[in-house]
Amino acid sequence: MIEKPRILVVDDESTNLKVIQTVLADEYRLAFAKSGQAALEVIQQNPPNLILLDVMMPGMSGIDVCRALKADAATQHIPVIFVTALNDDDDEYNGFSVGAVDYITKPITPALVRARVKTHLSLVQAKQLKKAHIDLVQRLGAAAEYKDTDTGEHIIRMSLYSKRLALAYGISEEYAELIRQAAPMHDIGKIGIPDAILLKPGRLSTEEFASMREHTTIGAKILEDSDSPLIQLARVLAMEHHEKWDGTGYPNGLVGEAISLEARIVAIADVFDALTSKRPYKEAWTEAEAFALIKEQSGCHFDPALAELFLSIKSEILDIKQNYSR
């Protein structure tokens, strides 16, 4: 059985607490506190899903409570709605400036309180679902990489390289983050490749390499027909991350800008990290050797503009590598 959301109501006036209780008790589990300090103690013991917080209280004000909550990583995600008799524009601004999500004036209107509470709890649920969605995508990507890499650190590094290169190219923070989130799925098709080929310590035969190349189309097949922008982008990356600027890549031999920009970005990030990582079939290259390869393959394997940008952010790439290496 799914529990009802838990709401903490904070007000120094017992009458106000009873009014809120009457309005919300049928739909939610309620907890109460009559001071700011008591509220923080309740939150520490059992964090609520949402807080209805009076502003003017003796001692610690609602503004102080909200500021403390937003300064703590453990509680900053909890939505705070101020419920107060203050109705000046400056008071409302102050409430939002410390991180409140809404502002309700007293005397309250029951229907309004119920609507605002429902709306903000729905937003919390939507954020949680999005986070779970992204987490699942990354875990599936890690599953595909687990057999032949360093158990997940590769996809963390290459996805961060991808985001940094996207930002250097001028892509917005929001879309660069989407690229970062989708990048771990680029090799999901490896799930369909036999271990005897995936883990072979020596050079692949012509037939084995043909089988290995199929991980691009297998990945695209796994990810097709999704309404999610994240999965749609992941499908493009799965299909195109082995295409080459000069048309000698696979599976479709795309040339130049016929390859999606996102896949061109991920290709550089993926190759750099693969080169500098130990695999069953090779030892790790030095960073200098890997950067030299990126430069050498500019205009052949890689988009020349992106290759130049990648070389220009060497220090940032190396910082990421250092921070996410054993």
Secondary structure, DSSP 8 states (H G I E B T S, - for coil): -----EEEEE-S-HHHHHHHHHHHTTTSEEEEESSHHHHHHHHHHS--SEEEE-S--SSS-HHHHHHHHHTSTTTTTS-EEEEES---HHHHHHHHHTT-SEEEESS--HHHHHHHHHHHHHHHHHHHHHHHHHHHHHHHHHHHHTTTSSTTHHHHHHHHHHHHHHHHHT--HHHHHHHHHHGGGTTGGGGGS-HHHHT-SS---HHHHHHHHTHHHHHHHHH-S---HHHHHHHHHHHHTT--TTS--SSS---GGGS-HHHHHHHHHHHHHHHTS-BTTB----HHHHHHHHHHTBTTTB-HHHHHHHHHTHHHHHHHHHHT--
